[in-house]
Amino acid sequence: MGFYGMGEIIILLLVIVLAIVASVGGLALPGCSDSCGDVKVPYPFGTTEECSRNPDFLLNCNTTTTHTALMRGNLKVISISLQGQLKIQMFVARKCYYQSGHFKSSVSAKLRTASHTVSSTENKFVAVGCDTYGYLNSFQDNGKSSTGCLSRCNRNTPDLETNKGNCSGIGCCQVDIPRGMNNISIEAYSFNNHTNVWDINNCSYAFVVERGWYKYSYDNLQYLPKEMVPMVFDWAIGDETCEIAKQNTTKYACKGPNTKCSNSTNGSGYRCECKEGFKGNPYLPRGCQGL
């Protein structure tokens, strides 16, 4: 065989090897897009029914706007990690009043998230206002659970104008979030319709926000400019433990011999990981490869 013939064979083999490596190292199912704009979309998530595990992981890649955006319903997805976290832009709940105390306007914040649970380690619940209390509610089959906080102040409250970046209960309060909260609503309320503090604060605000992102400012009492804030969910597969899920090999999400399963520490379900010494997407066949 001549040199040129041997060279063609080597090139062909190289192309085949590269194709195999690309298919193994991908994030999405074969034939499916693994990104939307600048956001990576790893399986079990996908932007079509065929490319996602089930409706809980189905997202929409919206190309009708000026900038391509990955959406869950009407909420923008910022990032997805195979370590089990999904970051979105979530609405700020607010309720505003006229000087007379009559209701003016409101914004509610609700999201059904059966397979996704509000991260108790990556978020804080925050309420802003001087006549304000707010709730984060979770609605589940076994009932409703809630957490929240309150903030009361007036123009003469010490340190009201100088308190910056600190949600200490003066103009702003915050609390940790319990584990297991999904199917959520966020609500903002007022004790007296802001009639006693209207000159400095006419709205109550409440939101769940990524830890460290929100910095309180006195100006926020008059106007909170953000309509949406980043919020982190923990996601998991189904509502079964690893031990139970493994019994159904067809539906079991952890694919291949190089994967391992761990039960969710926040809500029900389980997550898949690559074993030590391997890297990739454990939800894909041959997704975990040696380093």
N, C-alpha and C positions, 0 to 999 in steps of 0.2 A: 504494500500500500504506500502511495506517495505521501510526501510531506503535506500537500494541500488536503488530501483526503483525511489524513490523521487530524489535521487542524480543524476540519469541519466537524469531525466526531467529537473532539474535545469541546468545541464551542457549543455543540448541541447538548452534550452532557452538562455543561455549566449552566445552560439555560434551564434545563430540567431541574437541576439541583436548586437553583435560585427560585424557581416557581414553587418547589416543595417547601423551601424555607419560608417563602412569603406566605404560603397558605397556612403553615403551622404557626407562624408568629403573628397572625392577624388578630384583631380584636373582635371582629364580627363574623357571622356565618358566611360561608362562601357565597359570592354573588351579592352580598349585602354591603351597603355603605357603612364605614366605621367612623364617620364624622358628619357633622352638620355645621357648616361655617367653620369656626375654630374650636368647636367642642367635640371631643372624642366620644363616640357612642359604642361602648363595648357590649357584646352580648352578655347577659340575657336581655339587655335593652336593645331596641331597634326602632326604626322609623316606619316600618310596615308590619302587618300582621305576620307575614312569613319570616321576618327577620327578628322578631322579638319572641321571648319565651311564652308570654301570655299577655292579656290586656293590661295587667298591672305594670308591665314593662314597656308598653307601647307609647312612643313619643312622636311628636309631629315636627318635621323639619320644615319650617315656614319660610318659603322663598318669595312670598308676595310682598314683604316689607322691604324697605331700603337696604337693611342688613339682614342676611340670613340668620334665623334664630331657631334654636331648639326649644320646643314648647311642651309643657305638660298641661293640657287644657289651655287656660289663658295665662299661665305662669311661665316665665322664661327660665330655662335650665342653664346654669352657669358652668357646672362641671359634674362629671360622674367618675367615681373611682371604683376599681375592682376590690378595694378594701372595704367596700360596703357603705359608701357615702354618696349622697346626691345633694348638690347645692342648687337652690333655686332663688329667684327673686319673689318674695312674698309680700302681699299687701300690708300696709299699715292700717289698722282699724282706727277710726276717728269718729268723734261725735262733737258737733259744734253748735253754739247757741248765740242768739241775738242778745243784746244788752238787757232786754226785757226778761230774759230767761226762757223765751220760747225757742223751741227746737229749730235749727237752721239746716243742718245737713249731716250726713253720716256716710261712712264707708265700712263695710263688713269684710272680714277676712275668714274664709272657710276653705277647707280642702279635705276631700276624702282620700285617705292614704292607707288602704288596707295592708299593703305589703311594705309600706314605708312608715317609719316611726320617727317622731321628732327627736333629734339627737340630744340626749341629756348631758353629754360632755362637751358639745361644740356650740351650744346656744345658751342664751339667756332670755328670760321673759322680762320685758321692759314696759313701764307705763310712764307717760310724761304729762304733767299738768299740775295745777295748784288746787284743783277741786276734783280729783281724779281717782278712780280705781279701775282696774282692768283684770280680765280673766283669760286664761287659756283653758279651754274645755276639750275633753276627749270623749267621744261617743263610741262605746263598744257594746257587744252583745250582752255583757254582764253589767251594763249600766254606764253612768257618766262619772268622770273624775275631773277635777278642776284644780288649778293653782292660780295665783295672782298676787297683786300687791296694790298699795294705795299711796298717794302722795297728796299732802295738804300743806298749803302755804299761803302767804299774802305778801303785799308789797313791803311790809315791815319785818318779814322773816329774816333773821340774821343770815348773812352769807348767800342770800338768794341770788344776787346779781354776780357775785364773785365765784360761785361754785361752778367750776368748769371741768367737764369730762368725768364727773363723779356722780353716779346715780345713788345718792346716799339717803334718799327719801325727801329731800328738799327740791321740789320741782320735778324730780325723777326718781323712780324706784325700780329695783330689779330683783329677781329671784332665780334660783336654779330651777331646772325643769325636771320633774320626776321621770323615771323610766316608763316606757310602755304607752306613751301618748300618741295615738293616731286618730284619723277621722276627726280633725280638729276644727274648732272655731275660736277666733280671737275677738274679744269684745272690750270696748272702752265705754266707761260710764262717768257720770258726774254726780256728786252728792247734792248740790244745790243749783244745778244748771248754770254754774259759773257766774251767778248773779253777784257774788261777793268779791270776785276777783276778775271781772270781765275786762277791766282796764289793762291788765297784764296778761290775761290768759282766758281765751273764750272757747278752747277746744280741749277735749281729752283724747289722748293717743295711747294705743297699746300695740305691741308687736313682739314677735319672736325674732331674734337677730343673732347672727354669728358672733361668738364671743370676741370681744375686743374691737368690733367694727364701729359700734355707736359711741360717740363722745358727746355727752350732754353739754348744752350751752343755754344760757339764759334766754337767748333769742328764740329758742325752740318753743318757749311758752307762748309767744306771739304767733309763731309760724314754724311748723316742722316741714322743711322743704321736701323731704323724701316721701314719696308715695309708696315706694317699695324698698325692701331691705333684704340682704342676703340671709338665707336660713338653710340649715343643714339637716337632712334626713338620714337616718340609718336604714338601709334596705336589706332585705333578706328574702330567701326563697320560701314561699308557702307558709304554713303554720305548723309544720311537723318538726320533731327533733331529728337529728342525724340518724339515730338508731332506728327510728320508724321509717324515715325516708329511704334508707338504704335497702329496705325490704322490697321496694318497687324499683327494680333496676331500669325499667323503661322511663319512668318519670324522674328518677334521681338526677340531680343537676350537676353533680361533680363528675366530670368525664375523665376517663383514662386512669392509668395506674399511678400517675405522679401527682395525684390530687389528694387532699384531705378535707374533712368536713368539720365545722365547728358550729355549735348552737349559738343563736343570736343572744347577745347579752342585753338587748334592749327590744322587748317585744318577742313575738313568736317567730318560728322559722329557723333556717340555718343558712350558713354561708360556706362557700367553697374557697379553698386556697391551694396554691402549689406547695408541694412538699419542699423541705429545706434542700437547697441545691438546684432547684428548678424555678423557672420564671415563665410567665405568660398568662393566658386567660384560662382558668380552671373550668370554665363553663363550656369550653369547646373541646371536641375530640382532638387529642394530641395537642392541646393548648398549652400544656406545661412542658417546657423543654429544659434540658440541662444547661447550666450556665457555662 
